Amino acid sequence: MQYSIKRRESLFFCAKNPAFSKKIKKFSHFYKLTLYFGNAMMYNSVTLPQNAGIMRKKVLRMKKFFALALAVLMLVGCMVGCGKEAQTIVVGYTIYAPMNYLDESGELIGFDTDLAKAVFENLGYEVVFKEINWDNKYTDLNSNAIDCVWNGFTCNTADDDGVARADKVDFSYNYMENRQVIVTKKDAGIAAAADLNGKIGSAEAGSAGETYAKGFEGVVYKGAVKQTDSLMEVNAGTADFAVLDAQLAKSYCGKGDYANLQIVDALSSDVEYYAIGFKKGSELTANVNAQLDALAKDGTIATLAKKYGVETTAITDFSDQK
């Protein structure tokens, strides 16, 4: 009568799996021993003489030992790799169509939203979007509450304190052109800068629009939490005009509940640029720039721009910014 050690394929599957093997090679001693005996059990029927009782007992003890060792390695491997969560990146945004906004089902979409997903997923991150108060963007960024501001962030301007935004954050490549525009009711009688004297103007606090609104002589400034709040102020008659990013204004004016609102083109600002804002010294800036360049070259940015109606202002060639 003979004694055979049969194949144990299921037990040693992970040890034979290349991806799993890489994760546990640092436990090289147990790894090599386990894989050796695993191979023996999987592919070779180890046959012992019937009268080899001592040897049979040793083999059985060794079998149990390596089975236990492999179980430990499998558990450690899962803790090291299998159960490891993807690293997350937190993107700060405000509701601002067509850049970041909710669709009918409540899902966050938009040009900035989709582009951020494409960039960070390529970099191996899980993207988390966090709605912020725009006036607190620097605080949120510097306190690590968010990793970047990706929300139509005008980079070539200064804040009310006179400090250039580029001195406060590290900016990515410019990826879109924009302007500040004046929005009024169609019957407001505002056509030139002089017509704004004595008028109530609303803009998002801490925005480029706020700086632009305050630049007109005689304006009574009224701050708002969001750009869309400024739009509602004008619509409700509690403000005479609003200063908004052109991208947002075009998405609302003359449509639906805002059919009676218009953009006064003659009062628009000079061209501005959107960029992504990162904490000073962040290594993310260079990594994101590389991805923006790659997504421009493969046509992704152009496709997203067309999808969200910003193809005339989106930048799809970054060669002059390197």
Buried (B, 14 or more C-beta within 10 A) or exposed (E): EEBEBEBBEEBBEBBEEEEBBEBBEEBEEBBEBBBEBBEBBBEEEEEBEEEEEEEBEEBEEEBEEBBEBBEEBBEBBBEEEEEEEEEEBBBBBBBBBBBBBEEEEEEBBBBBBBBBBBBBBBBEBEBEBEEBBBBBBBEBBEEEEBBBBBBBBBBBBBBEEEEEBBEBBBBBBBBBBBBBBBBBBEEBEBEEBEBBEEBBBBBBBBBBBBBBBEEBEEBBBBBBBBBBBBBBBBBEEEBBBBBBBBBBBBBBBEEEEBEBBBBBEEBBBEEBBBBBBBBEEBEBBEBBBBBBBBBBEEEBBBBBBEBBBBBEBBBBEBEEBE
